[in-house]
Amino acid sequence: MLDISELKFDAQGLIPAVVTDFYTKEVLTVAYMNKESLEISMKEGRTCFWSRSRQELWRKGETSGNVQHIVYIKADCDRDALTVEVVKDGPACHLGTESCFNDYVYSSDTLPEYTLDGLYVLLVGRKEHPTEGSYTSYLFNEGNDKILKKVGEESTEVIVAGKGGDKAEVIFEVSDLVYHVMVLLVNMGISLNDIRDELKKRHIVDKKVKQKHMQ
C-alpha cells in the first residue's frame, strides 16, 4: 500500500482527484485534495476535498446528503494524481445530475463501448422522447401490461432454451429477457442502482448464512 508521503502535491499543496462510480466506472467529477482532506477521506471512508474557490475543506454531501462512500483510492504512476472509486448516495453534480460531465464536445461516429448503464440511458431516452418505428417506444406507449406480458413470454423462452441445453439459445433468450426487464425498470422509475443496492443487501445476508453453516 502506497504511503501518502510518496504523493506529489503541487505548489499549492493540492493533488487532482478523479472521482468515478464504482459500479458504472463513469467519471463523476474532478476535484482537488490536500494532505488533510485526503487523510480525512481515508479515515472517514467518505470523500473530502479542498475547495479552491472557498479555500476550505469540503466534505461531499455535507449539506446535500449526496455522500460518496470510498471503495478505492489509487495514485497514478507519477504519484501526482488520484482516482477515487465511490458508491454514491445521490447525484454527484450540484446541478442534480449523476455526473458533472454531461456536455459533449466531441462524439465519435463509431459505436461506443456497450454497457447495461448505457442501455438504460438509451431506454430512458426512448421513453422521454418517443421515436417513430422504435420497438422500445412502442412498448412504453402500450404501457405496463404489455411490458409485463413480454417479460412473461421471454421468461418462458429462457426456461425452454435452458431445458434444451443449447448455450447459444440460452444466451439469445436471456438477452431478450434482460432487455424487457430493463424496459420494465425504466417504465416503473426503478434505477439500476436500486437493483445493485438490493443485491448488495443479499450478498451480506448470504455471507452471514455461509458463516453460520461453517460454525
C-alpha positions as CSV (number, residue, x, y, z in Angstrom):
1,M,0.0,0.0,0.0
2,L,1.4,3.4,-1.0
3,D,2.1,5.9,1.8
4,I,0.6,9.3,1.1
5,S,4.1,10.8,1.9
6,E,5.1,9.5,-1.6
7,L,2.4,11.5,-3.3
8,K,3.4,14.7,-5.2
9,F,1.2,17.7,-4.2
10,D,1.5,20.8,-6.4
11,A,2.9,24.2,-5.3
12,Q,-0.5,24.9,-3.6
13,G,-0.3,21.6,-1.7
14,L,-3.1,20.1,-3.9
15,I,-3.5,16.9,-5.9
16,P,-6.3,16.3,-8.5
17,A,-8.7,13.6,-7.7
18,V,-10.8,12.0,-10.5
19,V,-13.9,10.6,-8.8
20,T,-15.6,7.6,-10.6
21,D,-18.6,5.5,-9.9
22,F,-17.5,2.1,-8.5
23,Y,-20.4,0.3,-10.3
24,T,-20.6,2.0,-13.7
25,K,-17.0,3.4,-13.9
26,E,-18.5,6.7,-15.1
27,V,-16.4,9.8,-14.3
28,L,-18.5,11.7,-11.7
29,T,-16.3,14.8,-11.0
30,V,-12.8,16.1,-10.8
31,A,-11.9,17.8,-7.5
32,Y,-8.8,18.6,-5.5
33,M,-7.4,17.2,-2.2
34,N,-4.7,18.5,0.1
35,K,-2.9,16.3,2.6
36,E,-5.5,17.0,5.3
37,S,-8.6,16.3,3.1
38,L,-7.0,13.1,1.9
39,E,-6.3,11.9,5.4
40,I,-9.9,12.8,6.4
41,S,-11.2,10.9,3.3
42,M,-9.2,7.8,4.3
43,K,-10.2,8.0,8.0
44,E,-13.9,8.5,7.4
45,G,-14.3,6.5,4.2
46,R,-16.1,9.4,2.5
47,T,-14.8,11.9,0.0
48,C,-13.5,15.2,1.5
49,F,-11.9,17.7,-0.9
50,W,-10.3,21.1,-0.7
51,S,-12.4,23.9,-2.2
52,R,-10.2,26.2,-4.2
53,S,-12.9,28.8,-4.5
54,R,-13.9,28.9,-0.8
55,Q,-10.4,28.0,0.5
56,E,-11.7,25.4,2.9
57,L,-12.3,21.7,3.4
58,W,-15.4,20.4,1.7
59,R,-17.0,17.1,2.7
60,K,-19.1,15.9,-0.2
61,G,-22.7,15.6,0.8
62,E,-22.4,17.6,4.0
63,T,-25.3,19.8,3.0
64,S,-26.9,17.9,0.1
65,G,-26.8,14.4,1.7
66,N,-25.2,13.1,-1.5
67,V,-22.4,11.4,0.3
68,Q,-19.7,9.4,-1.7
69,H,-18.5,6.3,0.1
70,I,-15.0,5.4,-0.9
71,V,-14.1,1.9,-2.2
72,Y,-10.6,2.6,-3.6
73,I,-8.1,5.5,-3.9
74,K,-5.3,4.9,-6.4
75,A,-2.4,7.0,-7.4
76,D,-1.0,7.3,-11.0
77,C,2.5,6.2,-11.9
78,D,3.8,9.7,-11.4
79,R,2.2,9.9,-8.0
80,D,0.7,13.4,-8.9
81,A,-2.9,12.4,-9.5
82,L,-5.6,10.2,-7.8
83,T,-8.6,8.2,-8.9
84,V,-11.3,7.7,-6.3
85,E,-13.9,5.0,-6.8
86,V,-17.0,5.6,-4.8
87,V,-20.5,4.3,-4.2
88,K,-22.7,7.4,-4.1
89,D,-25.8,8.1,-2.2
90,G,-27.1,10.6,-4.7
91,P,-26.2,12.8,-7.7
92,A,-22.6,13.9,-7.9
93,C,-23.2,17.2,-9.5
94,H,-24.6,20.3,-7.7
95,L,-27.0,20.6,-10.7
96,G,-28.7,17.4,-9.7
97,T,-27.2,15.2,-12.5
98,E,-25.5,11.9,-11.8
99,S,-22.2,13.2,-13.2
100,C,-20.7,16.6,-13.7
101,F,-19.7,15.5,-17.2
102,N,-22.8,15.8,-19.4
103,D,-21.9,18.2,-22.3
104,Y,-20.4,16.6,-25.3
105,V,-17.5,18.4,-27.0
106,Y,-16.9,15.6,-29.5
107,S,-18.6,12.3,-30.3
108,S,-17.1,9.5,-32.4
109,D,-19.1,8.1,-35.2
110,T,-18.1,4.6,-34.1
111,L,-20.2,2.6,-31.7
112,P,-19.2,3.3,-28.1
113,E,-18.5,0.5,-25.7
114,Y,-21.6,-1.3,-24.7
115,T,-22.8,-1.2,-21.1
116,L,-26.0,-2.0,-19.3
117,D,-26.0,1.5,-17.9
118,G,-25.7,2.9,-21.4
119,L,-28.6,0.7,-22.5
120,Y,-30.6,2.1,-19.5
121,V,-29.9,5.7,-20.6
122,L,-31.0,4.8,-24.1
123,L,-34.2,3.3,-22.9
124,V,-34.9,6.4,-20.8
125,G,-34.4,8.5,-23.9
126,R,-36.9,6.3,-25.8
127,K,-39.5,6.8,-23.0
128,E,-39.0,10.6,-22.7
129,H,-38.6,11.2,-26.4
130,P,-40.6,8.5,-28.4
131,T,-39.2,7.6,-31.8
132,E,-41.5,6.6,-34.6
133,G,-40.8,3.0,-35.6
134,S,-39.0,2.2,-32.4
135,Y,-40.0,-1.0,-30.7
136,T,-38.9,0.3,-27.3
137,S,-41.1,3.4,-27.8
138,Y,-44.0,1.1,-28.8
139,L,-43.6,-0.8,-25.5
140,F,-43.7,2.3,-23.4
141,N,-46.7,3.6,-25.4
142,E,-48.6,0.3,-24.8
143,G,-47.9,0.5,-21.0
144,N,-47.0,-1.8,-18.2
145,D,-49.4,-4.6,-19.0
146,K,-47.8,-5.1,-22.4
147,I,-44.3,-4.9,-21.0
148,L,-45.2,-7.4,-18.3
149,K,-46.6,-9.7,-20.9
150,K,-43.4,-9.6,-22.8
151,V,-41.3,-10.3,-19.7
152,G,-43.5,-13.3,-19.0
153,E,-43.1,-14.6,-22.6
154,E,-39.3,-14.1,-22.6
155,S,-39.0,-15.8,-19.2
156,T,-40.8,-18.9,-20.6
157,E,-38.5,-18.9,-23.6
158,V,-35.5,-18.8,-21.3
159,I,-36.8,-21.9,-19.5
160,V,-37.4,-23.7,-22.8
161,A,-33.9,-22.9,-24.0
162,G,-32.4,-23.9,-20.7
163,K,-34.2,-27.3,-20.8
164,G,-32.9,-27.8,-24.4
165,G,-29.3,-27.3,-23.2
166,D,-28.3,-25.1,-26.1
167,K,-26.0,-22.4,-24.7
168,A,-26.2,-20.1,-27.7
169,E,-30.0,-20.2,-27.5
170,V,-30.0,-19.5,-23.8
171,I,-27.7,-16.5,-24.3
172,F,-30.1,-15.2,-27.0
173,E,-33.2,-15.7,-24.9
174,V,-31.6,-14.3,-21.7
175,S,-30.6,-11.2,-23.7
176,D,-34.2,-10.7,-24.8
177,L,-35.3,-11.1,-21.2
178,V,-32.8,-8.7,-19.8
179,Y,-33.8,-6.1,-22.3
180,H,-37.5,-6.4,-21.5
181,V,-36.8,-6.4,-17.8
182,M,-34.9,-3.1,-18.2
183,V,-37.8,-1.6,-20.1
184,L,-39.9,-2.5,-17.1
185,L,-37.5,-0.9,-14.7
186,V,-37.5,2.3,-16.7
187,N,-41.2,2.4,-17.0
188,M,-41.6,2.0,-13.2
189,G,-38.9,4.5,-12.4
190,I,-36.5,1.9,-10.9
191,S,-32.8,2.6,-11.5
192,L,-30.0,0.1,-11.9
193,N,-28.5,1.3,-8.7
194,D,-31.8,0.3,-6.9
195,I,-31.1,-3.2,-8.1
196,R,-27.5,-3.1,-7.2
197,D,-28.4,-1.9,-3.7
198,E,-30.8,-4.8,-3.2
199,L,-28.2,-7.3,-4.5
200,K,-25.7,-5.8,-2.1
201,K,-28.0,-6.4,0.8
202,R,-28.5,-10.0,-0.3
203,H,-24.7,-10.5,-0.6
204,I,-24.4,-9.5,3.1
205,V,-27.2,-11.9,4.1
206,D,-25.7,-14.7,2.0
207,K,-22.3,-14.2,3.6
208,K,-23.8,-14.4,7.1
209,V,-25.7,-17.6,6.2
210,K,-22.5,-19.2,4.9
211,Q,-20.7,-18.3,8.1
212,K,-23.5,-19.8,10.2
213,H,-23.2,-23.1,8.4
214,M,-19.5,-23.1,8.9
215,Q,-19.8,-22.8,12.7
